[in-house]
Amino acid sequence: MAVKHTPTGIVHSGYKGGSTGCGTDTTKEKDHWVNTNDTITCAKNGCK
């Protein structure tokens, strides 16, 4: 599963309501995150 940060357009591994592969908490600013099937674009350790 992938989750997209809408203000930046960066797609992370993970899901809305949890945390991303690189450790970002998606429960903060919930309206900034959407689940997606897009290709992961985050280059940080844990997402790529």
N, C-alpha and C positions, 0 to 999 in steps of 0.2 A: 504494500500500500504506500501511497505517496501523499504528502500534504503540501499545499501551496500557500506561501505567505503572500497575500494579495497586494500589500503596499509595495513590496520589492519585486514580486514575480518569481522569486526563487522557490524551486520545488525540492523538498526534503524527503528523506525516507521517514516513515512513521505514520501517524494518524492524528486527526483532530481530537482533542480531549486527552492527549497523553504527552509524550515527548518525542522529538525527532531523533534520528540516528546520531546527530552531532550534539544532542543534549539540550536543545531549545525547548522550553516548556510551552506547549500550545494551549494550555488552559488560561494563560494570561493573554488579554486582548483576543478573546475567542472569535470576534467578528473579523479578525485579520487572517484567519486560517480556513481553508476549504480542502476537503479530501478530493483527490484527483487521480487520474490514471496517466498523467503526463510523465515524461521522462525526468528523472531526478537531475537537477542542475546544480545543487549544492556541492561544492568541492571540498568541504570540510571532512575530516576524519570521522567515519561512522555513517555518513550519508552516501559517499561514493563507493 
